[in-house]
Structures are given as C-alpha cells and as structure tokens.
Amino acid sequence: MSPIQSKYTEFQALLGQPLHEERSCPDGVGRYCTYEHGSIHWHPDSGAHETHGTIRAQWAALGWEGSFLKYPTTDEQAISAYDLEHMGFTFNTFTAAEIGRTADPLSHDPSYARISHFTGGAIVYEMSRDRVMVLQEVHFEGRFAPRYMRCEPRSSFFKRLFGRKA
C-alpha cells in the first residue's frame, strides 16, 4: 500500500471516492491523488497529507506544490487564535473594533480557525471572519519567522477564482 493509499484510509469519509489513480506531480518528485472532496499529496521529505475545502482552493490558486508553499507537511487541523499567536503568527489587526464584536481576539477556542502547514509556510482559514490568510516563512535574524502574504474574505477569493460566491 502506498503512503497516499494509507492516508486515504484515515480520510476516506471526508475525501470521498478517488477521481483517478495516483499520479506524479509536475516536479517529478511528489505524487498525488484527487478525490471528490479534496486531495492527498506525498513528498519523500514531508510524507502524505490531505488538503480540502477553502485551504485547498487557496493552495490551488497559488499554484499547488509549484508555489512558494511547496508541499503540505500536515493535514488540515483546528487551531485557536491563541495558538496561532504563540506559534509566532502575530495578528495586530485582531481588535474587537475591527472584528465588530467583543470577543477576545486571542480566544482559546480551537474552532477559531483551520490551518494546514506547508514546506514554505501555512494557509489559515478563519471561519469567524470568513477570511483566508497565506503565510510565508522567511529567514529573519537567524531564524525562520512567518510573514503575512495575503488576506481576504473567502467570498472575495472564490468570486475571483470561480466568478461566484462559494
């Protein structure tokens, strides 16, 4: 059983049926398989990881593994604003006035956002603000630090990508 097939056994209910056999990625190193509701990409350095939904759509729009993000290094997971902040992702724009509500912007609620890590950064989808953020790791003062790349409401992103609201 390939690493992609093994990962598929974990996520079969989420991903649905395969749309094709495993294929080589354009770089000739990685492999992938597309399913009804997502995909699994494999690279020898990062293993097999699933992507789906808004995060997958954003990664596709950037150019998949051909983008600066390269390959996924984790499956999509829930994350709180507090955990994002303590991973080094600083969001000075998270103020109650800007959000338009009185909730603590550094909530410990793990359903605050979804995140997938990639070789070159991460994609975060904030459900509460319907916003997609793309973060790129950059070398800064002897260490790697995330750098904000792009942020927009998901509806704007899908309208540009597909010509309609998702």
Steps between C-alpha positions, in 0.01 A plus 500: 500500500639841403522788753215673316279191522585465868407864569178453301386231745506768774310762296275295271176632655613862458660473155252273321586277207822532294463677166812338350799281584806639677699730272841664502512871581645734237830520692552127441565439871163507676180309436132580544149369469185709465173400667144631485561744788876554519837352422799329657852606404815308589865606499790287630604776745155585641289186457135477392253770607144588405365839396137595446253788493605863523863427585537267202335755268745769616799267451372417149466870417863554604624218276494186720847360576644731234431800726725630777299282742621176332351184658271461803675386818184449710138407446249781551437556870305725735691777677415778741600866460705459819697209348555693177644791697730270698626331184639838400215614279430851632170650403498865611182549297298280734323771698146488626419820308625359169339162557178679595437290807617493859652152503859457619708503179743249652233244575601151611207356304655241264221551248622857437689406183632215284866475401711293265878529518713478187873479439512877438229633732136444588146576394252602769125521453326707769142378504373779727620769256465291184859593419790315338858587599811376323816511709850457364799400709787742456850496643527781755780567750634145493163326523197434287204719572158508334420793275147591407448474124134546426171530675153534359146393576428156362205628300728746313756227442242260355339773294838575337589132465166364379302811408249439778463473875570152641 
